[in-house]
Amino acid sequence: MDIKRITSGLLGFPLVLLVLLIGNKIIVDIALSIIALLAMNEYFNAVMKVSKPVRWVGYVSCFSIAIIHIVPPDAINMVVTLAVPTILIILFAQVIITEMKTTFKDITYTFIGIFYVVFFIMFVAFIDGMTNGKILIWYALFAAWGTDVFAYFVGKAIGKHKFSKVSPKKSIEGCVGGTIGAVVLMLAYTYIANTYWDMDYSYLFITGIGIILSLTGQIGDFAASSIKRYVNIKDFSNLIPGHGGMLDRIDSLIFLAPFAYALFTIL
């Protein structure tokens, strides 16, 4: 049993709880912006082995999360939509200005990193800003971290069949156990929400959401592993004892966040 992993998880949970429950939209957005900055720096440090990413563009883009709810609601879709071509224009301008010392390969890795980290984390902010967002955000967290916890313990206990060479330590039993555990956790949370907070969430719909988000989050975990294998590193950093870096900790959450936001609009 990894004591460091469990201890750091238990110590970090109250901080997450405090920010999400007490913090208003601005505080949550600023916290997410800082998380994005840490994750972006880890990503850039990793891909430095194979490219020279345009760091300043990535770092500046992280701060956009901090002001996302300052933008008028009726303009947010246009702003987010225009952000993609704007970032591409800036990156290609970097290639031109540096007379190709910054290459197409460099800006490709940079753009993927911005999309992977900033745009995905931005959906966590969108969820928090929804009606009943303070309740809904925990479904995303339970789907991501619940899957991680149950997959870890089930895999340790009965995992025998390896899932993929991308992440050799993960087993089929762990992946299935992680999804089942996350769904059970989300259903228990639904009971609390319906009983004590006057919500009327469908248990059947939550089960479907739980399965989709858990599986999506696990793909996010494998995606992060594929990046680390490509650049030959074990963790993105040693920021969190037993968990690696910030990006190691949120790889599942940020991958499922856009899908969670879409499903919550239906809910």
Secondary structure by P-SEA (a helix, b strand, c coil): ccaaaaaaaaaaaaaaaaaaacccaaaaaaaaaaaaaaaaaaaaaaaccccccaaaaaaaaaacccccccccccaaaaaaaaaaaaaaaaaaaaaaaacccccaaaaaaaaaaaaacaaaaaaaaaaaaccaaaaaaaaaaaaaaaaaaaaaaaaacccccccccccccccaaaaaaaaaaaaaaaaaaaaaaaccccccccaaaaaaaaaaaaaaaaaaaaaaaaaaaaacccccccccccccccccccaaaaaaaaaaaaaaaac
